Amino acid sequence: MNAAPAPPLLRLGVLISGSGSTLANLHARIADGRIPGAVIAQVVSTRAAVRGVEIARAAGLPLAVLRPRDFPDGPAFSAAVAERLRAARAELVLLAGFLSFWHVPADFAGRTLNIHPALLPRFGGRGMYGRHVHEAVLAAGERESGCTVHLVDDQYDHGPIVAQARVPVRPGDTPASLAERVGTAERELYPAVVRAVVEHGLEWLAEFATGRRPPLSL
Ligand code: GRF
């Protein structure tokens, strides 16, 4: 008897702007079988000369460079990103160090995620990225930090939280040492959420948007 056909792969669209460490991690884990059932169907970068683009090219991933400044306005840029994702039949969109604003269209609402290097709702919002986040956490005297995966809505770092991972802030931490610890947690959390979506489905993910499902602690 023939084995049952494998279920179709969940098609990921990954949006980047910079160093691409999140993309590299997702790609490596898909390639070595640690995120079974997913495939990167499209990478969109808002910048051409960044390491993330080199990573996408070296990995042979479908890549489009769409720079906001090449479009007349934000809505035109957002529409072009959405068109590219639709053309690639992306089902789940992952913001991965994405520094532009993407207005999520209705057909991608509830299926677009971001990862942020702090415990939202604190230490998020416009300008809160990279080193700035960890500086703010240390300046506030926090004893823990972490990372957050959330559904994307129409405000920076704001949508419903899907999962968080916590790390301690240690005496003597610098923004760099804290970033390192949070980064290690990020490299586990984002793949874990993608695996959960593969397992439970996109409808399950959308339930976080309705408040019916509390955030996961991974
Ligand atoms: C990380 O801080 C992540 O939380 C945020 O972007 C940073 C990674 O950027 N969303 P990249 O993937 O190396 O470009």
py3Dmol code that shows the C-alpha trace and the ligand (Angstrom):
import py3Dmol

protein = """\
ATOM      1  CA  MET A   1       0.000   0.000   0.000  1.00  0.00           C
ATOM      2  CA  ASN A   2       1.238   3.493  -0.729  1.00  0.00           C
ATOM      3  CA  ALA A   3       1.996   5.814   2.205  1.00  0.00           C
ATOM      4  CA  ALA A   4      -0.364   8.778   2.609  1.00  0.00           C
ATOM      5  CA  PRO A   5       0.920  11.824   0.704  1.00  0.00           C
ATOM      6  CA  ALA A   6       2.866  14.313   2.842  1.00  0.00           C
ATOM      7  CA  PRO A   7       0.802  17.380   3.768  1.00  0.00           C
ATOM      8  CA  PRO A   8       1.697  20.494   1.766  1.00  0.00           C
ATOM      9  CA  LEU A   9       4.481  22.644   3.186  1.00  0.00           C
ATOM     10  CA  LEU A  10       3.510  25.849   4.979  1.00  0.00           C
ATOM     11  CA  ARG A  11       4.784  28.619   2.723  1.00  0.00           C
ATOM     12  CA  LEU A  12       6.623  31.402   4.553  1.00  0.00           C
ATOM     13  CA  GLY A  13       7.198  34.960   3.407  1.00  0.00           C
ATOM     14  CA  VAL A  14      10.078  36.597   5.297  1.00  0.00           C
ATOM     15  CA  LEU A  15      10.457  40.392   5.376  1.00  0.00           C
ATOM     16  CA  ILE A  16      13.918  41.768   6.175  1.00  0.00           C
ATOM     17  CA  SER A  17      15.828  45.059   6.244  1.00  0.00           C
ATOM     18  CA  GLY A  18      19.242  44.338   7.682  1.00  0.00           C
ATOM     19  CA  SER A  19      21.673  41.771   8.917  1.00  0.00           C
ATOM     20  CA  GLY A  20      19.340  38.848   8.351  1.00  0.00           C
ATOM     21  CA  SER A  21      20.273  36.801  11.416  1.00  0.00           C
ATOM     22  CA  THR A  22      16.628  35.833  11.919  1.00  0.00           C
ATOM     23  CA  LEU A  23      16.352  34.739   8.285  1.00  0.00           C
ATOM     24  CA  ALA A  24      19.617  32.781   8.521  1.00  0.00           C
ATOM     25  CA  ASN A  25      18.378  30.983  11.626  1.00  0.00           C
ATOM     26  CA  LEU A  26      15.017  30.096  10.064  1.00  0.00           C
ATOM     27  CA  HIS A  27      16.674  28.887   6.887  1.00  0.00           C
ATOM     28  CA  ALA A  28      19.249  26.782   8.772  1.00  0.00           C
ATOM     29  CA  ARG A  29      16.575  25.146  10.888  1.00  0.00           C
ATOM     30  CA  ILE A  30      14.344  24.378   7.914  1.00  0.00           C
ATOM     31  CA  ALA A  31      17.352  22.968   6.038  1.00  0.00           C
ATOM     32  CA  ASP A  32      18.375  20.666   8.891  1.00  0.00           C
ATOM     33  CA  GLY A  33      14.850  19.458   9.567  1.00  0.00           C
ATOM     34  CA  ARG A  34      14.204  21.305  12.824  1.00  0.00           C
ATOM     35  CA  ILE A  35      11.192  23.105  11.339  1.00  0.00           C
ATOM     36  CA  PRO A  36       9.574  20.300   9.409  1.00  0.00           C
ATOM     37  CA  GLY A  37       6.636  21.215   7.211  1.00  0.00           C
ATOM     38  CA  ALA A  38       7.686  24.762   6.292  1.00  0.00           C
ATOM     39  CA  VAL A  39       9.441  26.317   3.311  1.00  0.00           C
ATOM     40  CA  ILE A  40      10.638  29.877   2.703  1.00  0.00           C
ATOM     41  CA  ALA A  41       8.671  30.799  -0.403  1.00  0.00           C
ATOM     42  CA  GLN A  42       9.721  34.445  -0.579  1.00  0.00           C
ATOM     43  CA  VAL A  43      12.146  36.880   1.027  1.00  0.00           C
ATOM     44  CA  VAL A  44      11.465  40.599   0.653  1.00  0.00           C
ATOM     45  CA  SER A  45      14.189  43.059   1.640  1.00  0.00           C
ATOM     46  CA  THR A  46      13.656  46.805   1.942  1.00  0.00           C
ATOM     47  CA  ARG A  47      17.366  47.382   1.358  1.00  0.00           C
ATOM     48  CA  ALA A  48      19.662  46.098  -1.370  1.00  0.00           C
ATOM     49  CA  ALA A  49      23.106  46.283   0.218  1.00  0.00           C
ATOM     50  CA  VAL A  50      22.574  44.396   3.427  1.00  0.00           C
ATOM     51  CA  ARG A  51      23.854  41.099   4.750  1.00  0.00           C
ATOM     52  CA  GLY A  52      20.322  39.665   4.780  1.00  0.00           C
ATOM     53  CA  VAL A  53      20.219  39.922   0.984  1.00  0.00           C
ATOM     54  CA  GLU A  54      23.550  38.090   0.735  1.00  0.00           C
ATOM     55  CA  ILE A  55      22.199  35.366   3.008  1.00  0.00           C
ATOM     56  CA  ALA A  56      19.042  34.969   0.917  1.00  0.00           C
ATOM     57  CA  ARG A  57      21.067  34.803  -2.319  1.00  0.00           C
ATOM     58  CA  ALA A  58      23.606  32.327  -0.923  1.00  0.00           C
ATOM     59  CA  ALA A  59      20.749  30.121   0.245  1.00  0.00           C
ATOM     60  CA  GLY A  60      19.054  30.299  -3.160  1.00  0.00           C
ATOM     61  CA  LEU A  61      15.859  31.712  -1.659  1.00  0.00           C
ATOM     62  CA  PRO A  62      13.394  33.625  -3.859  1.00  0.00           C
ATOM     63  CA  LEU A  63      14.282  37.250  -3.186  1.00  0.00           C
ATOM     64  CA  ALA A  64      12.723  40.599  -4.041  1.00  0.00           C
ATOM     65  CA  VAL A  65      14.235  43.946  -3.067  1.00  0.00           C
ATOM     66  CA  LEU A  66      11.431  46.467  -2.607  1.00  0.00           C
ATOM     67  CA  ARG A  67      12.660  49.810  -1.285  1.00  0.00           C
ATOM     68  CA  PRO A  68      10.030  52.149   0.174  1.00  0.00           C
ATOM     69  CA  ARG A  69      11.702  55.147  -1.463  1.00  0.00           C
ATOM     70  CA  ASP A  70      11.088  53.665  -4.908  1.00  0.00           C
ATOM     71  CA  PHE A  71       7.332  53.975  -4.353  1.00  0.00           C
ATOM     72  CA  PRO A  72       5.265  57.152  -4.328  1.00  0.00           C
ATOM     73  CA  ASP A  73       3.959  56.535  -0.803  1.00  0.00           C
ATOM     74  CA  GLY A  74       3.545  54.026   2.005  1.00  0.00           C
ATOM     75  CA  PRO A  75       0.343  52.438   0.676  1.00  0.00           C
ATOM     76  CA  ALA A  76       1.952  51.843  -2.746  1.00  0.00           C
ATOM     77  CA  PHE A  77       4.953  50.198  -1.057  1.00  0.00           C
ATOM     78  CA  SER A  78       2.676  48.050   1.128  1.00  0.00           C
ATOM     79  CA  ALA A  79       0.646  46.992  -1.907  1.00  0.00           C
ATOM     80  CA  ALA A  80       3.806  45.945  -3.773  1.00  0.00           C
ATOM     81  CA  VAL A  81       4.969  43.822  -0.819  1.00  0.00           C
ATOM     82  CA  ALA A  82       1.555  42.172  -0.612  1.00  0.00           C
ATOM     83  CA  GLU A  83       1.513  41.459  -4.352  1.00  0.00           C
ATOM     84  CA  ARG A  84       4.909  39.777  -4.184  1.00  0.00           C
ATOM     85  CA  LEU A  85       3.816  37.636  -1.239  1.00  0.00           C
ATOM     86  CA  ARG A  86       0.607  36.631  -3.016  1.00  0.00           C
ATOM     87  CA  ALA A  87       2.510  35.795  -6.187  1.00  0.00           C
ATOM     88  CA  ALA A  88       4.738  33.497  -4.090  1.00  0.00           C
ATOM     89  CA  ARG A  89       1.625  31.991  -2.442  1.00  0.00           C
ATOM     90  CA  ALA A  90       3.011  32.863   0.996  1.00  0.00           C
ATOM     91  CA  GLU A  91       0.662  31.763   3.769  1.00  0.00           C
ATOM     92  CA  LEU A  92       2.486  32.929   6.898  1.00  0.00           C
ATOM     93  CA  VAL A  93       4.462  36.178   6.865  1.00  0.00           C
ATOM     94  CA  LEU A  94       7.367  36.661   9.276  1.00  0.00           C
ATOM     95  CA  LEU A  95       8.836  40.099   9.927  1.00  0.00           C
ATOM     96  CA  ALA A  96      12.507  39.434  10.638  1.00  0.00           C
ATOM     97  CA  GLY A  97      14.449  42.568  11.489  1.00  0.00           C
ATOM     98  CA  PHE A  98      12.055  44.456   9.206  1.00  0.00           C
ATOM     99  CA  LEU A  99      12.392  48.196   9.800  1.00  0.00           C
ATOM    100  CA  SER A 100       9.741  49.644   7.473  1.00  0.00           C
ATOM    101  CA  PHE A 101       6.020  49.884   8.039  1.00  0.00           C
ATOM    102  CA  TRP A 102       3.993  47.284   6.157  1.00  0.00           C
ATOM    103  CA  HIS A 103       0.289  47.908   6.181  1.00  0.00           C
ATOM    104  CA  VAL A 104      -1.015  44.347   6.553  1.00  0.00           C
ATOM    105  CA  PRO A 105      -3.832  43.785   4.039  1.00  0.00           C
ATOM    106  CA  ALA A 106      -6.962  41.863   5.043  1.00  0.00           C
ATOM    107  CA  ASP A 107      -5.817  38.591   3.482  1.00  0.00           C
ATOM    108  CA  PHE A 108      -2.640  38.560   5.610  1.00  0.00           C
ATOM    109  CA  ALA A 109      -4.237  39.758   8.851  1.00  0.00           C
ATOM    110  CA  GLY A 110      -3.933  37.142  11.595  1.00  0.00           C
ATOM    111  CA  ARG A 111      -1.117  35.450   9.715  1.00  0.00           C
ATOM    112  CA  THR A 112       1.670  38.023   9.937  1.00  0.00           C
ATOM    113  CA  LEU A 113       4.117  37.783  12.835  1.00  0.00           C
ATOM    114  CA  ASN A 114       6.947  39.908  14.205  1.00  0.00           C
ATOM    115  CA  ILE A 115       9.642  39.127  16.753  1.00  0.00           C
ATOM    116  CA  HIS A 116      10.743  41.865  19.112  1.00  0.00           C
ATOM    117  CA  PRO A 117      13.745  41.682  21.470  1.00  0.00           C
ATOM    118  CA  ALA A 118      11.904  42.629  24.683  1.00  0.00           C
ATOM    119  CA  LEU A 119       8.881  41.664  26.728  1.00  0.00           C
ATOM    120  CA  LEU A 120       6.126  43.633  25.002  1.00  0.00           C
ATOM    121  CA  PRO A 121       4.063  45.688  25.677  1.00  0.00           C
ATOM    122  CA  ARG A 122       7.065  47.316  27.355  1.00  0.00           C
ATOM    123  CA  PHE A 123      10.102  48.556  25.416  1.00  0.00           C
ATOM    124  CA  GLY A 124       8.445  48.548  22.004  1.00  0.00           C
ATOM    125  CA  GLY A 125       7.292  51.092  19.445  1.00  0.00           C
ATOM    126  CA  ARG A 126       8.870  53.253  16.819  1.00  0.00           C
ATOM    127  CA  GLY A 127      12.613  53.721  17.332  1.00  0.00           C
ATOM    128  CA  MET A 128      12.771  50.787  19.750  1.00  0.00           C
ATOM    129  CA  TYR A 129      14.928  48.381  17.797  1.00  0.00           C
ATOM    130  CA  GLY A 130      18.333  46.773  18.131  1.00  0.00           C
ATOM    131  CA  ARG A 131      20.624  48.255  20.742  1.00  0.00           C
ATOM    132  CA  HIS A 132      18.083  50.938  21.733  1.00  0.00           C
ATOM    133  CA  VAL A 133      15.819  48.290  23.248  1.00  0.00           C
ATOM    134  CA  HIS A 134      18.502  46.776  25.456  1.00  0.00           C
ATOM    135  CA  GLU A 135      19.782  50.200  26.528  1.00  0.00           C
ATOM    136  CA  ALA A 136      16.263  51.112  27.634  1.00  0.00           C
ATOM    137  CA  VAL A 137      15.810  47.844  29.535  1.00  0.00           C
ATOM    138  CA  LEU A 138      19.096  48.372  31.400  1.00  0.00           C
ATOM    139  CA  ALA A 139      18.356  52.048  32.082  1.00  0.00           C
ATOM    140  CA  ALA A 140      15.024  51.046  33.621  1.00  0.00           C
ATOM    141  CA  GLY A 141      16.798  48.670  36.004  1.00  0.00           C
ATOM    142  CA  GLU A 142      14.810  45.642  34.829  1.00  0.00           C
ATOM    143  CA  ARG A 143      15.700  42.282  36.309  1.00  0.00           C
ATOM    144  CA  GLU A 144      14.469  40.346  33.304  1.00  0.00           C
ATOM    145  CA  SER A 145      14.004  40.813  29.602  1.00  0.00           C
ATOM    146  CA  GLY A 146      13.234  38.474  26.757  1.00  0.00           C
ATOM    147  CA  CYS A 147      11.570  38.366  23.386  1.00  0.00           C
ATOM    148  CA  THR A 148       8.048  38.473  22.056  1.00  0.00           C
ATOM    149  CA  VAL A 149       6.387  37.027  18.974  1.00  0.00           C
ATOM    150  CA  HIS A 150       3.197  38.905  18.161  1.00  0.00           C
ATOM    151  CA  LEU A 151       0.674  39.259  15.397  1.00  0.00           C
ATOM    152  CA  VAL A 152       1.248  42.440  13.423  1.00  0.00           C
ATOM    153  CA  ASP A 153      -1.418  45.126  13.430  1.00  0.00           C
ATOM    154  CA  ASP A 154      -1.256  48.735  12.292  1.00  0.00           C
ATOM    155  CA  GLN A 155       1.082  49.964  15.037  1.00  0.00           C
ATOM    156  CA  TYR A 156       4.763  49.162  15.628  1.00  0.00           C
ATOM    157  CA  ASP A 157       5.280  46.290  18.095  1.00  0.00           C
ATOM    158  CA  HIS A 158       1.649  46.374  19.157  1.00  0.00           C
ATOM    159  CA  GLY A 159      -0.488  43.439  17.996  1.00  0.00           C
ATOM    160  CA  PRO A 160      -1.717  40.450  20.045  1.00  0.00           C
ATOM    161  CA  ILE A 161       1.062  38.499  21.729  1.00  0.00           C
ATOM    162  CA  VAL A 162       1.483  34.886  20.618  1.00  0.00           C
ATOM    163  CA  ALA A 163       4.517  33.797  22.650  1.00  0.00           C
ATOM    164  CA  GLN A 164       7.218  35.135  24.933  1.00  0.00           C
ATOM    165  CA  ALA A 165      10.502  33.811  26.286  1.00  0.00           C
ATOM    166  CA  ARG A 166      12.193  35.357  29.326  1.00  0.00           C
ATOM    167  CA  VAL A 167      15.861  35.791  30.146  1.00  0.00           C
ATOM    168  CA  PRO A 168      17.476  37.275  33.259  1.00  0.00           C
ATOM    169  CA  VAL A 169      19.224  40.625  33.258  1.00  0.00           C
ATOM    170  CA  ARG A 170      22.529  39.987  35.020  1.00  0.00           C
ATOM    171  CA  PRO A 171      24.588  42.412  37.114  1.00  0.00           C
ATOM    172  CA  GLY A 172      27.171  44.080  34.883  1.00  0.00           C
ATOM    173  CA  ASP A 173      25.185  43.444  31.702  1.00  0.00           C
ATOM    174  CA  THR A 174      25.906  45.758  28.794  1.00  0.00           C
ATOM    175  CA  PRO A 175      23.508  46.304  25.884  1.00  0.00           C
ATOM    176  CA  ALA A 176      25.709  43.895  23.912  1.00  0.00           C
ATOM    177  CA  SER A 177      25.714  41.117  26.510  1.00  0.00           C
ATOM    178  CA  LEU A 178      21.968  41.423  27.021  1.00  0.00           C
ATOM    179  CA  ALA A 179      21.400  41.446  23.243  1.00  0.00           C
ATOM    180  CA  GLU A 180      23.391  38.229  23.013  1.00  0.00           C
ATOM    181  CA  ARG A 181      21.251  36.496  25.655  1.00  0.00           C
ATOM    182  CA  VAL A 182      17.997  37.735  24.138  1.00  0.00           C
ATOM    183  CA  GLY A 183      19.211  36.726  20.678  1.00  0.00           C
ATOM    184  CA  THR A 184      19.781  33.177  21.868  1.00  0.00           C
ATOM    185  CA  ALA A 185      16.194  33.087  23.139  1.00  0.00           C
ATOM    186  CA  GLU A 186      14.918  34.544  19.846  1.00  0.00           C
ATOM    187  CA  ARG A 187      16.616  31.831  17.842  1.00  0.00           C
ATOM    188  CA  GLU A 188      14.518  29.283  19.728  1.00  0.00           C
ATOM    189  CA  LEU A 189      11.248  31.200  20.062  1.00  0.00           C
ATOM    190  CA  TYR A 190      10.536  32.130  16.432  1.00  0.00           C
ATOM    191  CA  PRO A 191      11.141  28.594  15.092  1.00  0.00           C
ATOM    192  CA  ALA A 192       9.031  27.192  17.954  1.00  0.00           C
ATOM    193  CA  VAL A 193       6.116  29.420  16.955  1.00  0.00           C
ATOM    194  CA  VAL A 194       6.466  28.457  13.273  1.00  0.00           C
ATOM    195  CA  ARG A 195       6.472  24.782  14.270  1.00  0.00           C
ATOM    196  CA  ALA A 196       3.332  25.385  16.333  1.00  0.00           C
ATOM    197  CA  VAL A 197       1.614  27.000  13.331  1.00  0.00           C
ATOM    198  CA  VAL A 198       2.605  24.036  11.143  1.00  0.00           C
ATOM    199  CA  GLU A 199       1.148  21.715  13.762  1.00  0.00           C
ATOM    200  CA  HIS A 200      -2.030  23.579  14.692  1.00  0.00           C
ATOM    201  CA  GLY A 201      -2.784  25.574  11.547  1.00  0.00           C
ATOM    202  CA  LEU A 202      -3.372  29.165  10.562  1.00  0.00           C
ATOM    203  CA  GLU A 203      -6.862  29.211  12.111  1.00  0.00           C
ATOM    204  CA  TRP A 204      -5.260  28.409  15.460  1.00  0.00           C
ATOM    205  CA  LEU A 205      -2.866  31.322  15.002  1.00  0.00           C
ATOM    206  CA  ALA A 206      -5.695  33.709  14.178  1.00  0.00           C
ATOM    207  CA  GLU A 207      -7.318  32.855  17.513  1.00  0.00           C
ATOM    208  CA  PHE A 208      -4.627  34.854  19.299  1.00  0.00           C
ATOM    209  CA  ALA A 209      -6.057  37.923  17.607  1.00  0.00           C
ATOM    210  CA  THR A 210      -9.476  37.386  19.141  1.00  0.00           C
ATOM    211  CA  GLY A 211      -8.116  37.130  22.681  1.00  0.00           C
ATOM    212  CA  ARG A 212      -9.548  33.597  22.918  1.00  0.00           C
ATOM    213  CA  ARG A 213      -6.091  32.165  23.278  1.00  0.00           C
ATOM    214  CA  PRO A 214      -3.618  33.410  25.928  1.00  0.00           C
ATOM    215  CA  PRO A 215       0.029  33.944  24.958  1.00  0.00           C
ATOM    216  CA  LEU A 216       2.285  30.909  25.034  1.00  0.00           C
ATOM    217  CA  SER A 217       5.236  30.891  27.372  1.00  0.00           C
ATOM    218  CA  LEU A 218       7.980  28.982  25.581  1.00  0.00           C
TER     219      LEU A 218
END
"""
ligand_1 = """\
14
GRF
C 16.297 41.253 16.426
O 16.488 42.180 17.446
C 14.842 40.962 16.296
O 14.205 40.889 17.533
C 14.386 42.150 15.526
O 15.408 42.329 14.564
C 16.639 41.899 15.111
C 17.322 40.928 14.176
O 17.593 41.505 12.950
N 13.078 41.970 15.011
P 18.169 40.621 11.762
O 17.309 39.418 11.621
O 19.579 40.224 12.136
O 18.166 41.502 10.557
"""
view = py3Dmol.view(width=600, height=400)
view.addModel(protein, "pdb")
view.setStyle({"model": 0}, {"cartoon": {"style": "trace"}})
view.addModel(ligand_1, "xyz")
view.setStyle({"model": 1}, {"stick": {}})
view.zoomTo()
view.show()
